[in-house]
Amino acid sequence: MQAECVYEKIDRKLMTKPFLFFLLVLLASTVVIAIRFAKGLGFVSNMSDGYPWGIWITYDVVVGTAFGCGGYALAILIYILNKREFTPLIRSALLTSALGYSLAGFSVVVDLGRYWNMYGLLLPTRWNLSSVLLEVALCIMAYTLVLWVEFLPTFAERFGIDVKKLEKVTMVAVILGLILPTMHQSSLGSLHLISTVKLSPLWHSSFLPLLFLVSVVLMGYGMTAVESLLSSYSFKRPYETHLLKKLSPYMIYLGFGWLILRFLDLIFFEKMKYLFSDSFLSVMFFLEVFLFLVPSVLFWSDRQNLTPRRIFIYSFLYVLGGTLYRFNVYLVAWSPGDNWVYFPSFMETLITLGIVSLEVLIYLVIVKKFPVLPATQGVK
């Protein structure tokens, strides 16, 4: 499936200063995770019955899996729209996706109060078939496996195994990889359909599943561009500008499309009156709109003169916009009542930083030891 492009490993020293920095953060986080399992959630976290999600689920799962949707977003282009020119970007996107989803699963283990009951997820007799959260959990678990199966040709190539022997397996994985994220990413929005009172009207909407799905594809393209440019800069490789320029129109369409959906919801359901009903939430709403609108306009106006710097900034703004939208839905615009407040504790935040550091460390190891990035001979 990925034989159309030649890939190479990055022959660089592993123990660099950035690597050691992320390693130190991970070690500090590991100590706090050990304390969490020894002392319980309440000892390290400010989560409560009013705010049961906290920063762990909001960032590590809801946002983290969105960061990891580059593989899904590119698969739509490559395998559905038959845009094979984007194939050089697929392996790095798959790696980012596989790591993002794997560590989201790990963060759920840290987050669950009674984590020892997780085996119940594998027992159909204990399933609540009316639960959207069940579908999210099963889909994410299955998609994590699918992503690593899709990534198998990279490992096979490294150890001299014929990649063609894996084509049937990876083809099935690609098909599942197009179905599963469509289900669970929209369902992450569906989770809040029942929050008719606790979620601000500016964010509560029957459009939530569609808004989450459209924004996650956009974040997937944005993260693909950001990851490509960062890796090229860090490893002193040629920028993949020619491919990222071709990717930009899809980000423009999705950016404007998401904004149209957002305001159609407000207009159709007569919610424009809430735009200025709460000063703080109004600021958060317009900041969210700003982060989708500005890169869409700039991408469009600069489409003939896009440079790596501009592509990075505009793509990063999209990623920030999608991140803020998810934080707004799951934390900022969520109000369980006057008696509940939440702000992440230091140890809670450190665990999140540790999980991010672990993802960066594994990415660096795999990219330097396995053929993930496209060979520089094929990059213009």
HUPE-V921829 format. One record per residue. N is the residue number from 1. PHI is phi as a letter, one per 20 degrees, with the letter a starting at -180 (* if undefined). NEAR is the number of other ideal C-beta (glycine too) atoms within 8 Angstrom. D_FIRST is the distance of its C-alpha to the first C-alpha in whole Angstrom. Layout:
BEGIN
n=N phi=PHI near=NEAR d_first=D_FIRST
n=N phi=PHI near=NEAR d_first=D_FIRST
END
This chain:
BEGIN
n=1 phi=* near=8 d_first=0
n=2 phi=d near=12 d_first=4
n=3 phi=e near=7 d_first=6
n=4 phi=f near=5 d_first=8
n=5 phi=c near=11 d_first=10
n=6 phi=e near=7 d_first=12
n=7 phi=d near=12 d_first=13
n=8 phi=b near=9 d_first=16
n=9 phi=e near=11 d_first=19
n=10 phi=e near=10 d_first=22
n=11 phi=e near=4 d_first=25
n=12 phi=c near=7 d_first=27
n=13 phi=f near=4 d_first=30
n=14 phi=f near=8 d_first=29
n=15 phi=e near=5 d_first=33
n=16 phi=e near=8 d_first=33
n=17 phi=f near=5 d_first=36
n=18 phi=f near=6 d_first=33
n=19 phi=f near=11 d_first=32
n=20 phi=f near=9 d_first=35
n=21 phi=f near=8 d_first=36
n=22 phi=f near=11 d_first=33
n=23 phi=f near=10 d_first=34
n=24 phi=f near=8 d_first=38
n=25 phi=f near=12 d_first=37
n=26 phi=f near=12 d_first=35
n=27 phi=f near=8 d_first=38
n=28 phi=f near=10 d_first=40
n=29 phi=f near=15 d_first=38
n=30 phi=f near=9 d_first=37
n=31 phi=f near=8 d_first=41
n=32 phi=f near=13 d_first=41
n=33 phi=f near=11 d_first=39
n=34 phi=f near=8 d_first=41
n=35 phi=f near=11 d_first=44
n=36 phi=g near=15 d_first=42
n=37 phi=f near=6 d_first=42
n=38 phi=e near=5 d_first=45
n=39 phi=d near=8 d_first=47
n=40 phi=o near=6 d_first=45
n=41 phi=f near=9 d_first=44
n=42 phi=f near=6 d_first=47
n=43 phi=f near=8 d_first=48
n=44 phi=d near=12 d_first=45
n=45 phi=c near=13 d_first=44
n=46 phi=e near=10 d_first=46
n=47 phi=f near=11 d_first=44
n=48 phi=b near=8 d_first=46
n=49 phi=f near=5 d_first=47
n=50 phi=f near=9 d_first=47
n=51 phi=c near=12 d_first=44
n=52 phi=f near=7 d_first=41
n=53 phi=f near=10 d_first=38
n=54 phi=m near=14 d_first=39
n=55 phi=f near=11 d_first=37
n=56 phi=f near=16 d_first=35
n=57 phi=f near=13 d_first=33
n=58 phi=f near=14 d_first=34
n=59 phi=e near=11 d_first=32
n=60 phi=f near=15 d_first=30
n=61 phi=d near=13 d_first=28
n=62 phi=f near=11 d_first=29
n=63 phi=e near=13 d_first=28
n=64 phi=f near=15 d_first=26
n=65 phi=f near=15 d_first=24
n=66 phi=f near=15 d_first=24
n=67 phi=g near=12 d_first=23
n=68 phi=e near=15 d_first=20
n=69 phi=d near=16 d_first=19
n=70 phi=f near=16 d_first=17
n=71 phi=f near=17 d_first=13
n=72 phi=f near=15 d_first=15
n=73 phi=f near=15 d_first=16
n=74 phi=f near=15 d_first=13
n=75 phi=f near=13 d_first=11
n=76 phi=f near=11 d_first=14
n=77 phi=f near=11 d_first=14
n=78 phi=f near=13 d_first=10
n=79 phi=e near=8 d_first=10
n=80 phi=d near=8 d_first=13
n=81 phi=e near=6 d_first=15
n=82 phi=l near=6 d_first=13
n=83 phi=e near=8 d_first=13
n=84 phi=f near=7 d_first=11
n=85 phi=f near=6 d_first=13
n=86 phi=e near=13 d_first=13
n=87 phi=g near=10 d_first=9
n=88 phi=g near=10 d_first=12
n=89 phi=e near=14 d_first=13
n=90 phi=f near=14 d_first=10
n=91 phi=f near=14 d_first=11
n=92 phi=f near=14 d_first=15
n=93 phi=f near=16 d_first=15
n=94 phi=f near=14 d_first=13
n=95 phi=f near=14 d_first=15
n=96 phi=g near=16 d_first=18
n=97 phi=f near=14 d_first=17
n=98 phi=f near=15 d_first=17
n=99 phi=f near=12 d_first=20
n=100 phi=f near=13 d_first=22
n=101 phi=f near=15 d_first=22
n=102 phi=f near=10 d_first=22
n=103 phi=f near=13 d_first=26
n=104 phi=f near=14 d_first=26
n=105 phi=f near=11 d_first=27
n=106 phi=f near=9 d_first=29
n=107 phi=f near=16 d_first=31
n=108 phi=f near=12 d_first=32
n=109 phi=f near=9 d_first=33
n=110 phi=f near=11 d_first=35
n=111 phi=f near=10 d_first=36
n=112 phi=f near=9 d_first=37
n=113 phi=f near=5 d_first=41
n=114 phi=d near=5 d_first=41
n=115 phi=f near=8 d_first=37
n=116 phi=f near=5 d_first=39
n=117 phi=e near=7 d_first=38
n=118 phi=f near=8 d_first=34
n=119 phi=g near=7 d_first=34
n=120 phi=f near=7 d_first=35
n=121 phi=f near=10 d_first=32
n=122 phi=e near=4 d_first=31
n=123 phi=d near=8 d_first=34
n=124 phi=g near=4 d_first=34
n=125 phi=f near=4 d_first=38
n=126 phi=d near=6 d_first=38
n=127 phi=f near=8 d_first=35
n=128 phi=d near=5 d_first=37
n=129 phi=f near=5 d_first=35
n=130 phi=e near=3 d_first=37
n=131 phi=e near=8 d_first=35
n=132 phi=f near=8 d_first=33
n=133 phi=f near=7 d_first=32
n=134 phi=f near=11 d_first=31
n=135 phi=f near=11 d_first=28
n=136 phi=f near=12 d_first=27
n=137 phi=f near=10 d_first=28
n=138 phi=f near=9 d_first=26
n=139 phi=f near=13 d_first=23
n=140 phi=f near=14 d_first=23
n=141 phi=f near=10 d_first=23
n=142 phi=f near=10 d_first=20
n=143 phi=f near=14 d_first=18
n=144 phi=f near=12 d_first=19
n=145 phi=f near=8 d_first=17
n=146 phi=f near=12 d_first=14
n=147 phi=f near=15 d_first=13
n=148 phi=f near=10 d_first=14
n=149 phi=f near=10 d_first=12
n=150 phi=f near=14 d_first=9
n=151 phi=e near=12 d_first=10
n=152 phi=g near=11 d_first=11
n=153 phi=g near=12 d_first=8
n=154 phi=f near=16 d_first=11
n=155 phi=f near=10 d_first=14
n=156 phi=f near=12 d_first=13
n=157 phi=f near=12 d_first=13
n=158 phi=f near=10 d_first=16
n=159 phi=d near=6 d_first=18
n=160 phi=m near=4 d_first=16
n=161 phi=e near=9 d_first=14
n=162 phi=f near=5 d_first=12
n=163 phi=f near=11 d_first=9
n=164 phi=f near=6 d_first=8
n=165 phi=f near=7 d_first=11
n=166 phi=e near=11 d_first=9
n=167 phi=g near=9 d_first=6
n=168 phi=f near=6 d_first=9
n=169 phi=f near=9 d_first=10
n=170 phi=f near=14 d_first=7
n=171 phi=f near=9 d_first=7
n=172 phi=f near=8 d_first=11
n=173 phi=f near=12 d_first=11
n=174 phi=f near=12 d_first=9
n=175 phi=f near=8 d_first=12
n=176 phi=f near=11 d_first=14
n=177 phi=f near=15 d_first=13
n=178 phi=e near=13 d_first=15
n=179 phi=e near=8 d_first=18
n=180 phi=f near=12 d_first=19
n=181 phi=f near=13 d_first=20
n=182 phi=g near=8 d_first=21
n=183 phi=f near=10 d_first=24
n=184 phi=f near=13 d_first=25
n=185 phi=f near=15 d_first=25
n=186 phi=f near=12 d_first=27
n=187 phi=f near=13 d_first=29
n=188 phi=f near=12 d_first=30
n=189 phi=f near=15 d_first=32
n=190 phi=f near=10 d_first=33
n=191 phi=g near=10 d_first=35
n=192 phi=e near=12 d_first=37
n=193 phi=f near=10 d_first=38
n=194 phi=e near=5 d_first=41
n=195 phi=e near=9 d_first=42
n=196 phi=f near=6 d_first=45
n=197 phi=d near=4 d_first=47
n=198 phi=e near=7 d_first=46
n=199 phi=d near=13 d_first=43
n=200 phi=g near=11 d_first=45
n=201 phi=g near=7 d_first=45
n=202 phi=f near=11 d_first=43
n=203 phi=d near=11 d_first=40
n=204 phi=f near=11 d_first=40
n=205 phi=a near=8 d_first=39
n=206 phi=f near=6 d_first=38
n=207 phi=e near=10 d_first=35
n=208 phi=g near=14 d_first=34
n=209 phi=g near=11 d_first=30
n=210 phi=f near=10 d_first=29
n=211 phi=f near=15 d_first=31
n=212 phi=f near=13 d_first=29
n=213 phi=f near=12 d_first=25
n=214 phi=f near=12 d_first=26
n=215 phi=f near=15 d_first=27
n=216 phi=f near=15 d_first=24
n=217 phi=f near=13 d_first=21
n=218 phi=f near=15 d_first=24
n=219 phi=f near=15 d_first=24
n=220 phi=f near=16 d_first=20
n=221 phi=f near=17 d_first=20
n=222 phi=f near=14 d_first=23
n=223 phi=f near=16 d_first=22
n=224 phi=f near=16 d_first=19
n=225 phi=f near=14 d_first=22
n=226 phi=f near=12 d_first=24
n=227 phi=f near=12 d_first=22
n=228 phi=f near=14 d_first=20
n=229 phi=f near=15 d_first=24
n=230 phi=f near=9 d_first=26
n=231 phi=f near=12 d_first=23
n=232 phi=f near=13 d_first=24
n=233 phi=f near=8 d_first=28
n=234 phi=f near=6 d_first=28
n=235 phi=e near=10 d_first=26
n=236 phi=l near=5 d_first=28
n=237 phi=d near=10 d_first=25
n=238 phi=f near=7 d_first=24
n=239 phi=f near=11 d_first=24
n=240 phi=e near=13 d_first=21
n=241 phi=f near=11 d_first=23
n=242 phi=f near=7 d_first=22
n=243 phi=f near=12 d_first=19
n=244 phi=f near=16 d_first=21
n=245 phi=f near=10 d_first=24
n=246 phi=f near=10 d_first=21
n=247 phi=f near=13 d_first=20
n=248 phi=g near=13 d_first=24
n=249 phi=g near=8 d_first=25
n=250 phi=f near=9 d_first=23
n=251 phi=f near=18 d_first=25
n=252 phi=f near=12 d_first=28
n=253 phi=f near=8 d_first=28
n=254 phi=f near=13 d_first=27
n=255 phi=f near=15 d_first=29
n=256 phi=f near=9 d_first=32
n=257 phi=f near=9 d_first=31
n=258 phi=f near=13 d_first=31
n=259 phi=f near=12 d_first=35
n=260 phi=f near=8 d_first=36
n=261 phi=f near=12 d_first=35
n=262 phi=f near=12 d_first=37
n=263 phi=e near=8 d_first=40
n=264 phi=f near=9 d_first=40
n=265 phi=f near=13 d_first=40
n=266 phi=f near=12 d_first=43
n=267 phi=f near=9 d_first=45
n=268 phi=f near=6 d_first=44
n=269 phi=e near=8 d_first=45
n=270 phi=l near=6 d_first=48
n=271 phi=d near=10 d_first=47
n=272 phi=f near=7 d_first=48
n=273 phi=f near=6 d_first=51
n=274 phi=e near=11 d_first=49
n=275 phi=g near=9 d_first=48
n=276 phi=c near=5 d_first=51
n=277 phi=f near=7 d_first=52
n=278 phi=c near=7 d_first=51
n=279 phi=g near=6 d_first=51
n=280 phi=f near=6 d_first=48
n=281 phi=f near=12 d_first=46
n=282 phi=f near=11 d_first=47
n=283 phi=f near=8 d_first=46
n=284 phi=f near=12 d_first=42
n=285 phi=f near=11 d_first=42
n=286 phi=f near=8 d_first=42
n=287 phi=f near=9 d_first=40
n=288 phi=f near=12 d_first=37
n=289 phi=f near=10 d_first=38
n=290 phi=g near=9 d_first=38
n=291 phi=f near=13 d_first=35
n=292 phi=e near=14 d_first=33
n=293 phi=f near=10 d_first=36
n=294 phi=g near=9 d_first=36
n=295 phi=f near=16 d_first=33
n=296 phi=f near=13 d_first=32
n=297 phi=f near=8 d_first=35
n=298 phi=f near=10 d_first=35
n=299 phi=g near=14 d_first=31
n=300 phi=f near=8 d_first=32
n=301 phi=f near=6 d_first=36
n=302 phi=d near=10 d_first=34
n=303 phi=g near=11 d_first=31
n=304 phi=e near=4 d_first=32
n=305 phi=c near=6 d_first=33
n=306 phi=f near=12 d_first=30
n=307 phi=d near=7 d_first=30
n=308 phi=g near=10 d_first=28
n=309 phi=f near=6 d_first=31
n=310 phi=f near=11 d_first=32
n=311 phi=g near=15 d_first=28
n=312 phi=f near=12 d_first=28
n=313 phi=f near=9 d_first=31
n=314 phi=f near=14 d_first=30
n=315 phi=f near=17 d_first=27
n=316 phi=f near=10 d_first=29
n=317 phi=f near=11 d_first=32
n=318 phi=f near=17 d_first=29
n=319 phi=f near=13 d_first=28
n=320 phi=f near=9 d_first=32
n=321 phi=f near=14 d_first=32
n=322 phi=f near=15 d_first=30
n=323 phi=f near=11 d_first=31
n=324 phi=f near=12 d_first=35
n=325 phi=g near=11 d_first=34
n=326 phi=f near=15 d_first=33
n=327 phi=f near=12 d_first=36
n=328 phi=f near=13 d_first=38
n=329 phi=f near=13 d_first=37
n=330 phi=e near=11 d_first=37
n=331 phi=c near=12 d_first=40
n=332 phi=f near=7 d_first=42
n=333 phi=e near=12 d_first=43
n=334 phi=e near=13 d_first=43
n=335 phi=c near=8 d_first=47
n=336 phi=f near=8 d_first=48
n=337 phi=q near=6 d_first=51
n=338 phi=f near=3 d_first=54
n=339 phi=e near=4 d_first=54
n=340 phi=d near=11 d_first=51
n=341 phi=c near=3 d_first=49
n=342 phi=b near=11 d_first=46
n=343 phi=b near=5 d_first=45
n=344 phi=g near=10 d_first=43
n=345 phi=f near=9 d_first=45
n=346 phi=f near=5 d_first=44
n=347 phi=f near=11 d_first=43
n=348 phi=f near=15 d_first=40
n=349 phi=f near=10 d_first=39
n=350 phi=f near=12 d_first=39
n=351 phi=f near=16 d_first=37
n=352 phi=f near=14 d_first=34
n=353 phi=f near=10 d_first=34
n=354 phi=f near=15 d_first=34
n=355 phi=f near=14 d_first=31
n=356 phi=f near=8 d_first=29
n=357 phi=f near=13 d_first=30
n=358 phi=f near=11 d_first=28
n=359 phi=f near=11 d_first=25
n=360 phi=f near=9 d_first=26
n=361 phi=f near=12 d_first=27
n=362 phi=f near=9 d_first=24
n=363 phi=g near=11 d_first=22
n=364 phi=f near=10 d_first=24
n=365 phi=f near=9 d_first=24
n=366 phi=f near=11 d_first=20
n=367 phi=f near=15 d_first=19
n=368 phi=e near=10 d_first=22
n=369 phi=d near=7 d_first=21
n=370 phi=c near=10 d_first=17
n=371 phi=f near=10 d_first=15
n=372 phi=d near=12 d_first=14
n=373 phi=e near=14 d_first=16
n=374 phi=f near=13 d_first=15
n=375 phi=g near=10 d_first=17
n=376 phi=f near=8 d_first=20
n=377 phi=f near=5 d_first=20
n=378 phi=e near=8 d_first=18
n=379 phi=d near=11 d_first=20
n=380 phi=e near=4 d_first=23
END
